[in-house]
Amino acid sequence: MIIPVERTLNIYAAIADRNEPEGVRDRLFRHLVRKVIEGERDENRLTVHGLAFLQRVRRERDSRH
């Protein structure tokens, strides 16, 4: 099982026209590992979960500024 962290970050950078926020790679990895532990095995679905996570992180950071 490959946790699709790089794939998620690459797609996020392309569609959001943003680089990953500082420190988010580790948070994303932990988030996706939790999804695997919960039973998700499909790499495409894990990527979608990762993109949704990055979107939430962006909204949280934007709302603080």
C-alpha positions as CSV (number, residue, x, y, z in Angstrom):
1,M,0.0,0.0,0.0
2,I,1.4,3.3,-1.1
3,I,0.1,6.4,0.8
4,P,-0.4,8.9,-2.1
5,V,1.1,12.0,-0.3
6,E,3.2,13.2,-3.2
7,R,0.4,12.6,-5.7
8,T,-2.0,14.6,-3.5
9,L,0.5,17.5,-3.1
10,N,1.2,17.6,-6.8
11,I,-2.5,17.7,-7.8
12,Y,-3.1,20.3,-5.1
13,A,-0.3,22.5,-6.4
14,A,-1.6,22.2,-10.0
15,I,-5.3,22.9,-9.3
16,A,-5.0,25.4,-6.5
17,D,-2.0,27.2,-8.0
18,R,-0.4,27.0,-4.6
19,N,2.6,25.3,-3.0
20,E,2.0,23.2,0.0
21,P,1.7,25.1,3.3
22,E,4.6,24.8,5.6
23,G,4.4,21.7,7.8
24,V,1.4,20.2,6.0
25,R,3.2,17.2,4.5
26,D,3.5,15.5,7.9
27,R,-0.1,16.4,8.8
28,L,-1.3,15.1,5.4
29,F,0.6,11.8,5.9
30,R,-0.9,11.3,9.3
31,H,-4.4,12.1,8.0
32,L,-4.1,9.5,5.2
33,V,-2.6,6.9,7.5
34,R,-5.7,7.3,9.7
35,K,-7.9,6.7,6.6
36,V,-5.9,3.5,5.9
37,I,-6.3,2.4,9.5
38,E,-10.1,3.1,9.1
39,G,-10.1,0.7,6.2
40,E,-9.6,2.8,3.0
41,R,-7.3,1.1,0.6
42,D,-8.1,2.7,-2.7
43,E,-5.3,5.1,-3.7
44,N,-7.6,7.3,-5.7
45,R,-10.0,7.7,-2.8
46,L,-7.1,8.4,-0.5
47,T,-5.9,11.1,-2.9
48,V,-9.4,12.6,-2.8
49,H,-9.4,12.5,1.0
50,G,-6.0,14.2,0.9
51,L,-7.2,17.0,-1.4
52,A,-10.2,17.6,0.9
53,F,-7.8,17.8,3.8
54,L,-5.6,20.3,2.1
55,Q,-8.6,22.4,1.2
56,R,-9.7,22.5,4.9
57,V,-6.1,23.4,5.9
58,R,-6.2,26.3,3.4
59,R,-9.6,27.5,4.6
60,E,-8.4,27.4,8.2
61,R,-5.2,29.4,7.4
62,D,-7.2,31.9,5.2
63,S,-9.7,32.5,8.0
64,R,-7.0,33.5,10.4
65,H,-5.6,36.1,8.1
